[in-house]
Amino acid sequence: MTCIIAALLLPGCTGKAETSTGSTATVQRGNLNINILASGNLLTSHEEKLDFYSAGTVQEVLVKIGDAVETGKVLAKLDTATLESALVDAQIAVKQDRLDLEDAKDVATNAAGEATGAPNPLNIEIKEQELKKSQVALIEAEKKLQQATIVAPFTGLIADVNVVPGDQVAADTVAVRMIDPVNFETDVLVNETQIYQLKIGTPATVQVVAVPDVTFLATVKLISETPTVTSNVVNYTVTVALDPVDAAAIQALSTVQTTPSTTTGRVRTPGAGGQAPSDNRTFSRPAFPGQQSDNRTASDNRTSSRRSFTGQAPAAGGQNQQVQATTTPPQNFRLREGLTVTISIIAEQRADILLVPNKAITSRGGKYYVQLVSAGKAAEKMIQAGITDGQNTEVVSGLSEGDVVSTATNIATPTTTGGSQQRQQTPSIPGVGFPR
């Protein structure tokens, strides 16, 4: 599993308005989203491996792979004749041991009813221990008989059936495996340089490679404290849990197109989990609360089909957008274990901020500068920089909307010693914010 960082920026508000010479850019307002992208495979959040507890002969198997079952449904049974007989023997043993204990406690008397001797304490202790032992054996016999019938512990799906009638099974042989078909998660690796951008509950979206027209909501469920180190590269396992996915949720999460404004994002780089689509299709993601839609445009100008759906989706900044979509996911569609997915974890979001291209920024002494162009002349101006996606940077202070800055590379900037000049360029680390 691998991960990269991508950022989403509103077209027309990219803060990048270069002249024909490519030497200047206009500072503009826009939205900047920094996402950590990764790939993995779906895992069910809940599974149970069910066994008979005791050895025996399989009498009935009442389910098959793919069956949906309710809590308490009988799934399989053992032949219980031997177990029932063992239970009766255990019950008799408990009764006999209880009588023996009572006899041991009785005081011996003569014909006149006079006591002739005290009970033997050692004999009483032995009979008490024998009774405890037989009671434990009775509990075990009851458990074996009870668990000779496997019932569904929750409402779910039969994933595996490992026995057929007539099979001789050993104790603890897994006969049936059940999974939860509604709740899924996936584990991805996040680099150490990005891990502090995440916390439990950080929102994410998930796309299944096999069904690219549907986007699923998710959140960060767990961040490992133990690193995974490969070739001196330090990563941490992050578990991303999808929101419960049933038929109604899938319908509601079908991909939508937004109007009038959309967000342009970079095409994802595939990870170890699978291949990225190669036909460069055009499609949109829904504008979930706090997230911009992700429209991808292709050279062949094809557009994937969508289901018919109309509604309101809140856009970034609290503005409502009309949404329109077409086509339905396949009938009776459900997620499956092992499906390859691409994960987009929303590490940082900024709306309506001033943006400037990274190539307009130089760094010196831990501070950041631009060349502000006015009346054909450039003057150095110090700025306070925020987050960056590696191409554009948030300007916290120092510039105003509409300002023009130079984007000429290798800008000469004065140093603080000797009157000499030094050429420096802004470090470009995707997703890592400039120090403030």
Sequence and secondary structure as in RCSB ss.txt:
>XXXX:A:sequence
MTCIIAALLLPGCTGKAETSTGSTATVQRGNLNINILASGNLLTSHEEKLDFYSAGTVQEVLVKIGDAVETGKVL
AKLDTATLESALVDAQIAVKQDRLDLEDAKDVATNAAGEATGAPNPLNIEIKEQELKKSQVALIEAEKKLQQATI
VAPFTGLIADVNVVPGDQVAADTVAVRMIDPVNFETDVLVNETQIYQLKIGTPATVQVVAVPDVTFLATVKLISE
TPTVTSNVVNYTVTVALDPVDAAAIQALSTVQTTPSTTTGRVRTPGAGGQAPSDNRTFSRPAFPGQQSDNRTASD
NRTSSRRSFTGQAPAAGGQNQQVQATTTPPQNFRLREGLTVTISIIAEQRADILLVPNKAITSRGGKYYVQLVSA
GKAAEKMIQAGITDGQNTEVVSGLSEGDVVSTATNIATPTTTGGSQQRQQTPSIPGVGFPR
>XXXX:A:secstr
  EEEEEEE TT SS    TTS EEE EEEEEEEEEEEEEE EES EEEEE SS EEEEEE   TT EE TT EE
EEE  HHHHHHHHHHHHHHHHHHHHHHHHHS EE TTS EEE   HHHHHHHHHHHHHHHHHHHHHHHHHHTTEE
E SSSEEEEEE   TT EE TT EEEEEE SS EEEEEEEETTTGGG  TT EEEEEETTEEEEEEEEEEEEEEE
EEEEETTEEEEEEEEEE    HHHHHHTB  EEES   B       TT    SS  BB     TT    BB  TT
  B     EEEEEE GGG EEEEEE     TT    TT EEEEEEEEEEEEEEEEEEGGG EEETTEEEEEEEET
TEEEEEEEEEEEE SSEEEEEES  TT EEE  SS EEE SSTT EEE      TT     
